[in-house]
Amino acid sequence: MLTDASDMLIGASELIISALRMSGLERRGEEVTGAILHYTSLNGDPCSIPNIIRDLENDSDDPCWTRPLVSVKHSDRKDI
C-alpha cells in the first residue's frame, strides 16, 4: 500500500506541475512537488516512504504500543 501511495504522490506532483505551467505560480508548485518528492524518494529522511517500507520489512519486534506500561523486572527504566 505504501508503494502505491508513493506512486500516487509522484503522479500528483506531475499533475501539479502541469496545472501550474505558465500560471505565474510555478514557484509555489515547485515547493509543493519538492516536498512530495522529498518524502517519496529520499533515503536520508527516516520519515520518507522508502525508509518506512524498509523498516516494516526488517522489523520483527512487536510494535511499541504492545509494550507494557509497567514492568516489575525493569521498573527503573526510563522508557517504560
Secondary structure by P-SEA (a helix, b strand, c coil): caaaaaaaaaaaaaaaaaaaccccaaaaaaaaaaaaaaaaccccccccaaaaaaaaaacccccccccccccccccccccc
